[in-house]
Amino acid sequence: MSDLDLLTIGMVLDIWTEKGNDDYKYGEKEVVRTAGQQDFDRF
């Protein structure tokens, strides 16, 4: 119980958010790429 005193509201909200993401099914075909110079120029 004394460990709970060390938690901040931000930590609790982060844990709650991560718990909500536990059931998300990430697709294997998701493409992740790094932004290049052209992306920054368009931005």
PDB file of N, CA, C and O in Angstrom:
ATOM      1  N   MET A   1       0.815  -1.193   0.000  1.00  0.00           N
ATOM      2  CA  MET A   1       0.000   0.000   0.000  1.00  0.00           C
ATOM      3  C   MET A   1       0.860   1.259   0.000  1.00  0.00           C
ATOM      4  O   MET A   1       0.489   2.259  -0.616  1.00  0.00           O
ATOM      5  N   SER A   2       1.988   1.225   0.673  1.00  0.00           N
ATOM      6  CA  SER A   2       2.814   2.429   0.722  1.00  0.00           C
ATOM      7  C   SER A   2       3.373   2.779  -0.657  1.00  0.00           C
ATOM      8  O   SER A   2       3.691   3.940  -0.916  1.00  0.00           O
ATOM      9  N   ASP A   3       3.496   1.785  -1.548  1.00  0.00           N
ATOM     10  CA  ASP A   3       3.977   2.059  -2.904  1.00  0.00           C
ATOM     11  C   ASP A   3       2.985   2.926  -3.675  1.00  0.00           C
ATOM     12  O   ASP A   3       3.382   3.685  -4.558  1.00  0.00           O
ATOM     13  N   LEU A   4       1.715   2.819  -3.351  1.00  0.00           N
ATOM     14  CA  LEU A   4       0.714   3.611  -4.058  1.00  0.00           C
ATOM     15  C   LEU A   4       0.873   5.099  -3.782  1.00  0.00           C
ATOM     16  O   LEU A   4       0.443   5.923  -4.589  1.00  0.00           O
ATOM     17  N   ASP A   5       1.474   5.453  -2.672  1.00  0.00           N
ATOM     18  CA  ASP A   5       1.698   6.863  -2.352  1.00  0.00           C
ATOM     19  C   ASP A   5       2.702   7.501  -3.314  1.00  0.00           C
ATOM     20  O   ASP A   5       2.747   8.725  -3.442  1.00  0.00           O
ATOM     21  N   LEU A   6       3.495   6.685  -3.980  1.00  0.00           N
ATOM     22  CA  LEU A   6       4.517   7.203  -4.883  1.00  0.00           C
ATOM     23  C   LEU A   6       3.976   7.513  -6.280  1.00  0.00           C
ATOM     24  O   LEU A   6       4.657   8.157  -7.078  1.00  0.00           O
ATOM     25  N   LEU A   7       2.760   7.059  -6.578  1.00  0.00           N
ATOM     26  CA  LEU A   7       2.178   7.285  -7.896  1.00  0.00           C
ATOM     27  C   LEU A   7       1.635   8.698  -8.024  1.00  0.00           C
ATOM     28  O   LEU A   7       0.983   9.213  -7.115  1.00  0.00           O
ATOM     29  N   THR A   8       1.914   9.318  -9.167  1.00  0.00           N
ATOM     30  CA  THR A   8       1.333  10.621  -9.466  1.00  0.00           C
ATOM     31  C   THR A   8       0.098  10.409 -10.335  1.00  0.00           C
ATOM     32  O   THR A   8      -0.100   9.320 -10.874  1.00  0.00           O
ATOM     33  N   ILE A   9      -0.729  11.438 -10.475  1.00  0.00           N
ATOM     34  CA  ILE A   9      -1.910  11.316 -11.329  1.00  0.00           C
ATOM     35  C   ILE A   9      -1.493  11.055 -12.769  1.00  0.00           C
ATOM     36  O   ILE A   9      -2.185  10.337 -13.490  1.00  0.00           O
ATOM     37  N   GLY A  10      -0.373  11.626 -13.199  1.00  0.00           N
ATOM     38  CA  GLY A  10       0.118  11.383 -14.553  1.00  0.00           C
ATOM     39  C   GLY A  10       0.484   9.933 -14.781  1.00  0.00           C
ATOM     40  O   GLY A  10       0.204   9.374 -15.841  1.00  0.00           O
ATOM     41  N   MET A  11       1.107   9.325 -13.793  1.00  0.00           N
ATOM     42  CA  MET A  11       1.473   7.908 -13.903  1.00  0.00           C
ATOM     43  C   MET A  11       0.222   7.037 -13.962  1.00  0.00           C
ATOM     44  O   MET A  11       0.169   6.076 -14.730  1.00  0.00           O
ATOM     45  N   VAL A  12      -0.770   7.365 -13.165  1.00  0.00           N
ATOM     46  CA  VAL A  12      -2.020   6.586 -13.157  1.00  0.00           C
ATOM     47  C   VAL A  12      -2.720   6.715 -14.505  1.00  0.00           C
ATOM     48  O   VAL A  12      -3.205   5.721 -15.044  1.00  0.00           O
ATOM     49  N   LEU A  13      -2.777   7.916 -15.051  1.00  0.00           N
ATOM     50  CA  LEU A  13      -3.419   8.111 -16.352  1.00  0.00           C
ATOM     51  C   LEU A  13      -2.659   7.384 -17.455  1.00  0.00           C
ATOM     52  O   LEU A  13      -3.278   6.847 -18.373  1.00  0.00           O
ATOM     53  N   ASP A  14      -1.347   7.357 -17.384  1.00  0.00           N
ATOM     54  CA  ASP A  14      -0.538   6.641 -18.368  1.00  0.00           C
ATOM     55  C   ASP A  14      -0.804   5.139 -18.297  1.00  0.00           C
ATOM     56  O   ASP A  14      -0.949   4.484 -19.328  1.00  0.00           O
ATOM     57  N   ILE A  15      -0.867   4.603 -17.102  1.00  0.00           N
ATOM     58  CA  ILE A  15      -1.156   3.173 -16.917  1.00  0.00           C
ATOM     59  C   ILE A  15      -2.543   2.846 -17.456  1.00  0.00           C
ATOM     60  O   ILE A  15      -2.736   1.822 -18.112  1.00  0.00           O
ATOM     61  N   TRP A  16      -3.499   3.712 -17.179  1.00  0.00           N
ATOM     62  CA  TRP A  16      -4.879   3.511 -17.628  1.00  0.00           C
ATOM     63  C   TRP A  16      -4.950   3.522 -19.160  1.00  0.00           C
ATOM     64  O   TRP A  16      -5.632   2.693 -19.763  1.00  0.00           O
ATOM     65  N   THR A  17      -4.239   4.470 -19.779  1.00  0.00           N
ATOM     66  CA  THR A  17      -4.224   4.550 -21.236  1.00  0.00           C
ATOM     67  C   THR A  17      -3.582   3.312 -21.841  1.00  0.00           C
ATOM     68  O   THR A  17      -4.104   2.755 -22.807  1.00  0.00           O
ATOM     69  N   GLU A  18      -2.470   2.878 -21.296  1.00  0.00           N
ATOM     70  CA  GLU A  18      -1.796   1.691 -21.815  1.00  0.00           C
ATOM     71  C   GLU A  18      -2.664   0.454 -21.659  1.00  0.00           C
ATOM     72  O   GLU A  18      -2.661  -0.413 -22.532  1.00  0.00           O
ATOM     73  N   LYS A  19      -3.402   0.356 -20.570  1.00  0.00           N
ATOM     74  CA  LYS A  19      -4.296  -0.779 -20.370  1.00  0.00           C
ATOM     75  C   LYS A  19      -5.377  -0.789 -21.451  1.00  0.00           C
ATOM     76  O   LYS A  19      -5.763  -1.851 -21.941  1.00  0.00           O
ATOM     77  N   GLY A  20      -5.858   0.384 -21.814  1.00  0.00           N
ATOM     78  CA  GLY A  20      -6.863   0.479 -22.871  1.00  0.00           C
ATOM     79  C   GLY A  20      -6.332   0.053 -24.222  1.00  0.00           C
ATOM     80  O   GLY A  20      -7.096  -0.401 -25.074  1.00  0.00           O
ATOM     81  N   ASN A  21      -5.022   0.194 -24.434  1.00  0.00           N
ATOM     82  CA  ASN A  21      -4.408  -0.188 -25.703  1.00  0.00           C
ATOM     83  C   ASN A  21      -4.036  -1.667 -25.754  1.00  0.00           C
ATOM     84  O   ASN A  21      -3.624  -2.156 -26.806  1.00  0.00           O
ATOM     85  N   ASP A  22      -4.170  -2.380 -24.659  1.00  0.00           N
ATOM     86  CA  ASP A  22      -3.753  -3.781 -24.613  1.00  0.00           C
ATOM     87  C   ASP A  22      -4.515  -4.654 -25.609  1.00  0.00           C
ATOM     88  O   ASP A  22      -3.958  -5.620 -26.130  1.00  0.00           O
ATOM     89  N   ASP A  23      -5.773  -4.331 -25.877  1.00  0.00           N
ATOM     90  CA  ASP A  23      -6.591  -5.159 -26.758  1.00  0.00           C
ATOM     91  C   ASP A  23      -6.464  -4.780 -28.229  1.00  0.00           C
ATOM     92  O   ASP A  23      -7.047  -5.447 -29.084  1.00  0.00           O
ATOM     93  N   TYR A  24      -5.720  -3.730 -28.538  1.00  0.00           N
ATOM     94  CA  TYR A  24      -5.589  -3.289 -29.926  1.00  0.00           C
ATOM     95  C   TYR A  24      -4.760  -4.288 -30.722  1.00  0.00           C
ATOM     96  O   TYR A  24      -3.683  -4.702 -30.292  1.00  0.00           O
ATOM     97  N   LYS A  25      -5.271  -4.665 -31.878  1.00  0.00           N
ATOM     98  CA  LYS A  25      -4.573  -5.611 -32.748  1.00  0.00           C
ATOM     99  C   LYS A  25      -3.835  -4.831 -33.829  1.00  0.00           C
ATOM    100  O   LYS A  25      -4.455  -4.251 -34.720  1.00  0.00           O
ATOM    101  N   TYR A  26      -2.529  -4.821 -33.745  1.00  0.00           N
ATOM    102  CA  TYR A  26      -1.720  -4.129 -34.730  1.00  0.00           C
ATOM    103  C   TYR A  26      -1.601  -4.984 -35.980  1.00  0.00           C
ATOM    104  O   TYR A  26      -1.300  -6.175 -35.901  1.00  0.00           O
ATOM    105  N   GLY A  27      -1.838  -4.375 -37.126  1.00  0.00           N
ATOM    106  CA  GLY A  27      -1.746  -5.099 -38.388  1.00  0.00           C
ATOM    107  C   GLY A  27      -0.306  -5.353 -38.771  1.00  0.00           C
ATOM    108  O   GLY A  27       0.576  -4.531 -38.520  1.00  0.00           O
ATOM    109  N   GLU A  28      -0.082  -6.491 -39.376  1.00  0.00           N
ATOM    110  CA  GLU A  28       1.277  -6.827 -39.794  1.00  0.00           C
ATOM    111  C   GLU A  28       1.689  -6.034 -41.021  1.00  0.00           C
ATOM    112  O   GLU A  28       2.879  -5.923 -41.317  1.00  0.00           O
ATOM    113  N   LYS A  29       0.711  -5.478 -41.745  1.00  0.00           N
ATOM    114  CA  LYS A  29       1.025  -4.783 -42.987  1.00  0.00           C
ATOM    115  C   LYS A  29       1.151  -3.274 -42.792  1.00  0.00           C
ATOM    116  O   LYS A  29       1.238  -2.531 -43.770  1.00  0.00           O
ATOM    117  N   GLU A  30       1.161  -2.818 -41.558  1.00  0.00           N
ATOM    118  CA  GLU A  30       1.329  -1.389 -41.319  1.00  0.00           C
ATOM    119  C   GLU A  30       2.736  -0.981 -41.742  1.00  0.00           C
ATOM    120  O   GLU A  30       3.721  -1.615 -41.365  1.00  0.00           O
ATOM    121  N   VAL A  31       2.811   0.063 -42.514  1.00  0.00           N
ATOM    122  CA  VAL A  31       4.093   0.534 -43.014  1.00  0.00           C
ATOM    123  C   VAL A  31       4.520   1.735 -42.183  1.00  0.00           C
ATOM    124  O   VAL A  31       3.801   2.729 -42.088  1.00  0.00           O
ATOM    125  N   VAL A  32       5.678   1.629 -41.595  1.00  0.00           N
ATOM    126  CA  VAL A  32       6.231   2.723 -40.816  1.00  0.00           C
ATOM    127  C   VAL A  32       7.479   3.199 -41.533  1.00  0.00           C
ATOM    128  O   VAL A  32       8.370   2.411 -41.850  1.00  0.00           O
ATOM    129  N   ARG A  33       7.529   4.488 -41.783  1.00  0.00           N
ATOM    130  CA  ARG A  33       8.704   5.013 -42.461  1.00  0.00           C
ATOM    131  C   ARG A  33       9.158   6.290 -41.772  1.00  0.00           C
ATOM    132  O   ARG A  33       8.395   6.943 -41.060  1.00  0.00           O
ATOM    133  N   THR A  34      10.385   6.618 -41.998  1.00  0.00           N
ATOM    134  CA  THR A  34      10.960   7.829 -41.430  1.00  0.00           C
ATOM    135  C   THR A  34      10.722   8.987 -42.393  1.00  0.00           C
ATOM    136  O   THR A  34      10.873   8.831 -43.604  1.00  0.00           O
ATOM    137  N   ALA A  35      10.354  10.135 -41.860  1.00  0.00           N
ATOM    138  CA  ALA A  35      10.127  11.310 -42.696  1.00  0.00           C
ATOM    139  C   ALA A  35      11.432  11.743 -43.348  1.00  0.00           C
ATOM    140  O   ALA A  35      12.496  11.731 -42.729  1.00  0.00           O
ATOM    141  N   GLY A  36      11.320  12.119 -44.593  1.00  0.00           N
ATOM    142  CA  GLY A  36      12.488  12.589 -45.334  1.00  0.00           C
ATOM    143  C   GLY A  36      12.421  14.093 -45.553  1.00  0.00           C
ATOM    144  O   GLY A  36      11.527  14.766 -45.040  1.00  0.00           O
ATOM    145  N   GLN A  37      13.363  14.611 -46.312  1.00  0.00           N
ATOM    146  CA  GLN A  37      13.428  16.050 -46.563  1.00  0.00           C
ATOM    147  C   GLN A  37      12.187  16.540 -47.298  1.00  0.00           C
ATOM    148  O   GLN A  37      11.682  17.623 -46.999  1.00  0.00           O
ATOM    149  N   GLN A  38      11.688  15.763 -48.251  1.00  0.00           N
ATOM    150  CA  GLN A  38      10.485  16.162 -48.988  1.00  0.00           C
ATOM    151  C   GLN A  38       9.288  16.286 -48.071  1.00  0.00           C
ATOM    152  O   GLN A  38       8.455  17.173 -48.257  1.00  0.00           O
ATOM    153  N   ASP A  39       9.187  15.410 -47.080  1.00  0.00           N
ATOM    154  CA  ASP A  39       8.086  15.487 -46.115  1.00  0.00           C
ATOM    155  C   ASP A  39       8.167  16.778 -45.313  1.00  0.00           C
ATOM    156  O   ASP A  39       7.153  17.436 -45.084  1.00  0.00           O
ATOM    157  N   PHE A  40       9.381  17.141 -44.884  1.00  0.00           N
ATOM    158  CA  PHE A  40       9.554  18.374 -44.135  1.00  0.00           C
ATOM    159  C   PHE A  40       9.297  19.601 -45.007  1.00  0.00           C
ATOM    160  O   PHE A  40       8.759  20.602 -44.534  1.00  0.00           O
ATOM    161  N   ASP A  41       9.682  19.521 -46.276  1.00  0.00           N
ATOM    162  CA  ASP A  41       9.432  20.641 -47.179  1.00  0.00           C
ATOM    163  C   ASP A  41       7.934  20.836 -47.382  1.00  0.00           C
ATOM    164  O   ASP A  41       7.464  21.973 -47.421  1.00  0.00           O
ATOM    165  N   ARG A  42       7.178  19.752 -47.513  1.00  0.00           N
ATOM    166  CA  ARG A  42       5.716  19.857 -47.678  1.00  0.00           C
ATOM    167  C   ARG A  42       5.067  20.379 -46.408  1.00  0.00           C
ATOM    168  O   ARG A  42       4.060  21.085 -46.464  1.00  0.00           O
ATOM    169  N   PHE A  43       5.647  20.029 -45.254  1.00  0.00           N
ATOM    170  CA  PHE A  43       5.088  20.468 -43.988  1.00  0.00           C
ATOM    171  C   PHE A  43       5.175  21.972 -43.868  1.00  0.00           C
ATOM    172  O   PHE A  43       4.750  22.536 -42.859  1.00  0.00           O
TER     173      PHE A  43
END
